[in-house]
Amino acid sequence: MVYEFIAAIGLVFIFEGILPFVAPRVWRKMVVFVALHRDKVLRLYGFNAMLIGLAIFLFAHQMR
């Protein structure tokens, strides 16, 4: 279980680093765009991202 958790965290870092590595200008524009939104909007984005992540996780778990 610990191995899977550490592997998952590693994958998160890999995926988070792809865009700044490949297209730093686009990444910077996205960061500025996000920084200009209100907290309520960012929470909504975060909640939706968690729901999508949960759905993907459950789907992958069912395939196992």
N, C-alpha and C positions, 0 to 999 in steps of 0.2 A: 504494500500500500504506500509506503513512504517513497519507494522508487518511482511509482507512477505519479505521485504528487510532484516530486522533484523534476521528473521528465516533463510534466505538463507546464510547470513554471518555466522551464528552459524553452519549451516551444513558444510560450507567450513572448518571451524576450526575443526570440528569433523573429517571430512575425511582427512584433512591434518595431524591430530595427530595420526591416526590409525597406519601407518607404523612405525614412530619412537617409538611408544608404544609397538608394537608387535615384530618388528625386528629392533632394533637400529643399529646393525652392518650393515645390508643391507642398511638402510637409510643413514648411514654415508658414505658408499661406493658410493651411488648414488650422494650425495652432492659433494663429491670430484670429481667424474666423470663429473658432470655438471660444476663445477668450472674450470675445465681444458679446456672447450670449448671456442671458440672465441665468441665475442658478436654477430656476424652475425648468427651463428648457434643457439645461445640461442634465438635470436629474431625470427628465423624461428620456433623453437619449441613452443615459446609463441604464435605466430600467429596461428599455427595449433591447439593449445589447445583452443584458443579463437573461432576458426571456429567450432571445434567439440562441444564446449560448447554452441555456438549459435544454432547449428543444434539440439542438445538435447533439448534446451529450446524451440525452435519453434515446435519441435515434441510434447513435453509435452503440449504446449499451444494449439495445434490442437486437442489433446485428450480431452481437457476440455470441 
